[in-house]
Amino acid sequence: MYVIGHRGAAGLAPENTLESIEVAQKYGVDAIEIDIRATSDNRLILCHDHTLLREANTKKQIKDLRLRQIQITITNSGHPIPTLAEALEAAGDTPMVIEGKGPKWAELLAVELLKHQGPAPIVISDNQEELFVFAQQDTGLDTYLITWTRPFEAMYLAKNLGFSGISLNFALYSPLTYWYGRSQKLKMIMSPVNKRWLARLLHFLYPTVAITTDFPDRLVRKPLLTRLSEKSKDSTYTRRSQRRRSNTVRSRKSPKNSKGRQKRD
C-alpha cells in the first residue's frame, strides 16, 4: 500500500504545518501531500482555504496578503504558516505531493521547483487551467487532475490534456473506473481514507492506487524486522517485570518465614 500523508498528518497535528510534515515522516509515509496558495507578492505558502478563517479567525484572503503579513499572523494552533520552500526542506528525502489551490500558482511553482534538490514531487489540482499552465512549463514532473464528480469525464480530460494521472474521491472508485483509468495509462490517487479496514479493502480491490490519509499511524505497516525487534523488546521487558515482581514477593515472604523459624527454635 502506497500511503500519502494528507496535509502532512492532519489527523495527528495541525494541517499544513512543519510539525504535521514531521509527524507524517515519523510514521513512515511514502509521500506527503500539502496545499499551496499564492500571496499578493507572488510567494507560495501552505494553506488549504482561500482565507485564514480556520487558521487565525480572520476572513482576509491569501491572495490579498503579502508574505510578511502571513508570517506574523498568530494562528489558533500556535504554529506559523510555512512557505513552500520551508516545507520542502522539512520533508527532506520524503517525496511531496503538492496541491495547487486557487489562481496564479503554476508559474511560481515551476520556478520554485527548479531550485528543489530533493525527490521529484507530484503536482495535483482541481484547477485544470492552472494545472495545464504548470504542465506546459516543461518541468518533467507528474501532474494529476483532481475531481469529486464525473470520474470518466475527468479521466478523459486528463488524458487529452497530457496529465499523468487522476485523483478521485475514494467513493468514486469502482472496478469500471479503475479499469478505465488503467486502460488510459493514468496513475491514480484516492482521497483521504482514515479507517484501517477500509484502506485495506480498497488496496485489495485497487492495488495500484495510492491512498491518502489523515492518520498515517493507522495505515502504515511497519517493516517486519522492526515489528520483530519491538516484539522482542516487549517480551524482554515483560520477562524482566515478572522477575522483579517474583523477587519482590519472595523478599516480602522472607521475614515472615524467618520469624516462624525463630519461634519454633
MOHU-V426394 format. One record per residue. SS is DSSP state (hx for helix, st for strand, lp for the rest). PHI is phi in whole degrees, 0 to 359 (* if undefined). Layout:
BEGIN
ss & phi
SS & PHI
SS & PHI
END
This chain:
BEGIN
ss & phi
lp & *
lp & 268
st & 252
st & 246
st & 288
lp & 277
lp & 54
lp & 92
lp & 217
lp & 298
lp & 276
lp & 241
lp & 204
lp & 305
lp & 298
lp & 56
lp & 241
hx & 295
hx & 297
hx & 297
hx & 295
hx & 295
hx & 294
hx & 300
hx & 297
hx & 304
lp & 269
lp & 74
lp & 295
lp & 280
st & 203
st & 234
st & 263
st & 224
st & 250
st & 235
st & 221
st & 265
lp & 275
lp & 292
lp & 258
lp & 62
lp & 244
st & 257
st & 234
st & 270
lp & 191
lp & 278
lp & 276
lp & 278
st & 239
st & 259
hx & 298
hx & 288
hx & 282
hx & 215
lp & 59
st & 229
st & 270
st & 296
st & 273
hx & 303
hx & 294
hx & 259
lp & 250
lp & 276
hx & 303
hx & 300
hx & 298
hx & 288
hx & 294
lp & 266
lp & 291
lp & 273
lp & 271
lp & 296
lp & 279
lp & 86
lp & 262
lp & 294
lp & 277
lp & 277
st & 275
hx & 299
hx & 300
hx & 294
hx & 294
hx & 297
hx & 294
hx & 295
hx & 291
lp & 60
lp & 273
lp & 275
st & 299
st & 249
st & 246
st & 257
st & 262
st & 280
lp & 243
lp & 72
lp & 263
lp & 62
lp & 257
hx & 300
hx & 291
hx & 297
hx & 294
hx & 300
hx & 293
hx & 299
hx & 284
hx & 296
lp & 271
lp & 282
lp & 259
lp & 276
lp & 301
lp & 295
lp & 280
st & 257
st & 246
st & 231
st & 190
lp & 266
lp & 269
hx & 293
hx & 293
hx & 294
hx & 297
hx & 294
hx & 300
hx & 296
hx & 299
lp & 279
lp & 279
lp & 59
lp & 274
lp & 78
lp & 268
lp & 290
st & 234
st & 238
st & 271
st & 263
st & 214
lp & 250
lp & 216
lp & 49
hx & 297
hx & 291
hx & 296
hx & 293
hx & 293
hx & 298
hx & 295
hx & 301
hx & 297
hx & 283
lp & 269
lp & 84
lp & 283
lp & 276
st & 200
st & 219
st & 238
st & 241
lp & 301
hx & 300
hx & 290
hx & 275
lp & 281
lp & 211
hx & 306
hx & 287
hx & 295
hx & 296
hx & 297
hx & 295
hx & 300
hx & 295
hx & 294
lp & 271
lp & 58
lp & 262
st & 283
st & 225
st & 232
st & 242
lp & 293
lp & 311
lp & 240
lp & 245
lp & 256
hx & 300
hx & 296
hx & 290
hx & 299
hx & 294
hx & 295
hx & 296
hx & 294
hx & 294
hx & 283
lp & 229
lp & 296
lp & 266
lp & 272
st & 285
st & 244
st & 268
st & 206
lp & 278
lp & 235
hx & 298
hx & 296
hx & 273
hx & 254
lp & 285
lp & 265
lp & 292
lp & 302
hx & 304
hx & 297
hx & 295
hx & 295
hx & 295
hx & 296
hx & 295
hx & 296
hx & 297
hx & 296
hx & 296
hx & 295
hx & 297
hx & 296
hx & 297
hx & 297
hx & 295
hx & 296
hx & 297
hx & 295
hx & 295
hx & 296
hx & 296
hx & 294
hx & 296
hx & 298
hx & 298
hx & 295
hx & 289
hx & 283
hx & 303
hx & 298
hx & 299
hx & 297
hx & 291
hx & 295
hx & 299
hx & 293
hx & 296
hx & 295
hx & 295
lp & 292
END
